[in-house]
Amino acid sequence: MDGVALDFMMGLTKVGYFWPLLRGLEVLIGIALISGRFVPLALAVLAPISLHIFLFHAFVLLANLPLAIIILGLHIFLIVKYWNYYKAVFTLKLEPQLK
C-alpha cells in the first residue's frame, strides 16, 4: 500500500480504537452468523463494514476488488434471504401493532 490508501490506514491506526473495535465486531458478527443467532442484527451491523470494504477497494486501492465484490455480494444474498426481518425498516409509514 502507498499513497492515499496508506495515509488512510495510518490515520485509522493512529486513533487507537478503530482496529480493536472492528476486529471485535467482526468476531461477534461471525459467531452470530455461524451460530444462527441474532442474524438480522449481525447483518445490520455488518452492512456498513461490507460497504466500506467495497468502496475502499473500488475507489482507493483497486487491489483485492474481486474479493470485495464477493464480500458485498454475499452480504446482499444474506439480506435478501432475511428480507422479512428488514421489510419494516423500508416501510414509508408503519402502523403500530397494539396488543
C-alpha positions in Angstrom: 0.0 0.0 0.0 1.1 3.5 -0.7 -0.3 7.0 -1.3 -3.8 7.8 -0.1 -4.5 4.2 0.9 -1.5 4.1 3.3 -2.4 7.6 4.7 -6.0 6.4 5.3 -4.9 3.2 7.0 -2.3 5.1 9.1 -5.0 7.5 10.2 -7.2 4.6 11.4 -4.3 3.1 13.2 -3.3 6.4 15.0 -6.8 6.9 16.5 -6.1 3.7 18.5 -9.7 2.4 19.0 -10.7 1.6 15.4 -8.9 -1.7 14.7 -9.7 -3.3 18.0 -13.4 -2.3 17.7 -13.6 -3.5 14.1 -11.9 -6.8 14.9 -14.1 -7.3 17.9 -17.2 -6.6 15.9 -16.1 -9.0 13.2 -15.6 -11.8 15.7 -19.0 -11.2 17.3 -20.7 -11.0 13.9 -19.0 -14.1 12.7 -20.1 -16.0 15.9 -23.7 -14.7 15.4 -23.8 -15.8 11.7 -22.2 -19.2 12.3 -24.5 -20.0 15.3 -27.6 -18.7 13.5 -28.5 -16.4 16.5 -29.2 -12.7 16.0 -28.6 -13.0 12.3 -30.7 -9.9 11.3 -28.9 -7.8 13.9 -25.5 -9.1 12.8 -26.2 -8.3 9.2 -27.4 -4.8 10.1 -24.1 -4.2 12.0 -22.1 -5.8 9.2 -23.7 -3.7 6.4 -21.5 -0.6 6.8 -18.4 -2.7 7.2 -19.1 -4.6 4.0 -19.9 -1.5 2.1 -16.8 0.3 3.3 -14.6 -2.6 2.2 -16.1 -2.5 -1.2 -15.9 1.3 -1.6 -12.3 1.4 -0.3 -11.2 -1.2 -2.9 -13.3 0.4 -5.7 -12.1 4.0 -5.2 -8.8 4.0 -3.2 -7.0 0.7 -3.7 -8.1 -1.5 -6.6 -6.2 -4.5 -5.2 -8.5 -7.2 -4.0 -11.5 -5.6 -5.6 -12.8 -9.0 -6.7 -12.8 -10.2 -3.1 -14.6 -7.0 -2.0 -17.2 -7.6 -4.7 -17.7 -11.2 -3.4 -18.0 -9.9 0.2 -20.6 -7.4 -0.8 -22.4 -10.0 -2.9 -22.6 -12.5 -0.1 -23.9 -9.8 2.3 -26.6 -8.8 -0.2 -27.5 -12.5 -0.6 -28.0 -12.9 3.2 -30.0 -9.7 3.4 -32.3 -11.0 0.6 -32.6 -14.3 2.5 -33.6 -12.5 5.7 -35.7 -9.8 3.9 -38.8 -10.4 6.0 -36.9 -9.0 9.0 -36.0 -5.8 7.1 -39.2 -5.0 5.3 -40.4 -2.8 8.2 -37.3 -0.7 8.0 -38.1 0.3 4.4 -41.8 0.9 5.0 -42.7 4.6 4.5 -45.3 4.6 7.2 -45.6 1.7 9.7 -48.8 1.3 11.7 -48.1 0.3 15.3 -49.3 -3.1 16.4 -51.1 -2.7 19.7 -51.9 -5.9 21.7 
